[in-house]
């Protein structure tokens, strides 16, 4: 009589990448290669242009895991944070200003970056800039609203992170507009000063 042995633990993607996320972090995945990490159950994501993200990280210091997918940076934050971002932006007086900043929460996903130490993917594939450690380390490092169940650790307060991200997105937008102004300036007429 054969003994019943449960099948190895896997997630819907069942590839090596999905298996790593399931085994090491207990993060749900979906899809076939490239697998997606589901947002909401374990973390939410702030997504912004990579240049603005680098500048924001310089301002706030250590934070949770950070991924890069093409020219977009993804900052992992505490679950439920995506729902707070629109109100935070209004409270910080960024409401009504077009920013290239989005929050992905429950029901969303991001492309699963190559696990730390894994083989590099194709150019532009999602990679970890600041990889996750153990599940407990990740939980303690995710920015959350201070005083409202903040997870502690060395993570910055969600308010500081959102403010820094909004500031850097706005600066990047202004720099782009300034560059467009100079590159599209009429060349046949000298500048006039009065």
N, C-alpha and C positions, 0 to 999 in steps of 0.2 A: 504494500500500500504506500503510495507516494505521500510524502508530508506536504502540507500546504505551507508554502513560503510566499509571503506577500511580495508583489513585484517591487523592483527598486522604485524609490520615490522619484517622481518626475512631475513636471508641470506641462501645460498644454503644448509648449514648443518642443519638448522632449529632446532637443539637440544638446550638445555639450555646453553651450552657453546658458541655455535655460536651466540645465541640470545644476550648473555651478551656482546660479542665483537662487535656486530652490534649496540646495544643500547648505550653502554658506550663509545666506542672508535670510532665507525663508521669504523671499520676495516673489510674488506671482508674476508669471510671464504669459504671453500669448503669441500665437502665430508661429510661422516657420521662419527659417533664417531670412533676414535678420529678425530675431525675436524682439518683442517689445516688452518693456517693464510697465506694468499697470500702475498708474498713479492713484492715490487715494488711500489704499489700505495701509501702506507703510510709510509713504512720503508723498509730498506734492512737489512741484517744480516751478521755479521762476526761470523763464527763458528770455534771453536778450542777446544782442549782437556780441560776438566774442570780444571785440575791443572794449566795449562798454563794460562787459563782465570782468575783464582783467583789471580795469581801473577801479571798479566797485570793490573787488576783492582786496586791492591795495588799501582802500579806505577803511574797510571793516575788519581786516585781519582774518584769523582762522574761522572757518565755517564748516558745514557738513560736506559731503561728497559733491564734486563738481565734474560734469561731463562736457565734452566738446563734440558737437555733431555738425560737421562742415564749418560754417561761419557763425554758428549759434552756440552760446554757452547755456548750460542747464545747471542751475543751483538747486540742490535738493533741500527742501524745507519740511517742517513738521506736517503730518497729515492734517487737513482742514485749513491750512494756511492760504490756499488758493482762494477760498471763499472770503478771506479777510482782506485780500489785496485791493480790490476796488475801493472799499471804505478807507483803507489806510492811505491810498493815493489821494482821495478827497481830503482826508484829515490833514495830510502833509502838504496840501494845497497844490497838488499835481493834477487834480481833476480838471478835465476839459483841455488838457495839453496832450497832443498826440505824442505818445512814447512808443518805441519799439520794444515793449516789455509786456510779457504775457505770463499768466499763471495757469498751470495745468493741474487740476485736482481730480476728485473722484470721477471715474468714468473715462479718464484720458489715458494717455500712454506716451512713452518716449522710446526711441530705439535703444535696445540694450547695448551699452558699450562692451567692447571686448574685455573680459575679466582680467584683472591684474595678472601679469605674467603670461597672458595668452598670446597667440600669434596675432600679429597686426593684420587688420582687415584692409580692404581696398582704400585708396586715397579718399578722404572725406568721411570715412566710416566713423561712427561714434566711438570715442575713447574716453577713459577717465583721466582728468587732469589732477584730481584729488580723489583717489579711489576709496571705496568704502572699506572699513575694517570689519570687525565682527558686528553682528546685529546690535549688540549692546553699545558698542562704540558709535555706530551710526545713530541710534536712537538718542544718545546723549549729545551728538554734535549737530542735530538738525535745528536750525533757527525756528523759534516759536514766539508767540506773543508773550512778553515778559509778564510775570505775575498771574498768567492765566494757564497754569499747567506747563510752564516752560520746563523743558527737559534738562536744564542745567548744562553741565559740561562747559566747554570753551566756546560754544557757538554764540554768535552775536544775536542780539534781540532781532526779531523779525522786522520791527519798525525801522531800526538802523539799516538793515540790509535792503529793505524796499526803498528807503530814502536814498541810499547810496546808488542803487541800481537805477532809479528814476533820474537822479542827477546826472549820472554818466550817460544814460540813453539820450537825455536832452542835450548834453554837451556834444555828443557824437552827431546828433541831428543838426545842431548849429554849425559845427565844423563842416559838415557836408554841404550845408546851404552856403556857407562862406566860400568854400571851394568852387561850388557851382557858379556863384556870382563872379568870381575871378576868371574862371575858364570860359564863361559865356559872355564876357564883356566885349562890347563892340571895339574893334581894333582900329577903325579908320578915324577916330576922333580922340584928341588928347583929353585928359581929365581936366575939368574946369573947377577952379576954386574961387569962391567969392570972399 
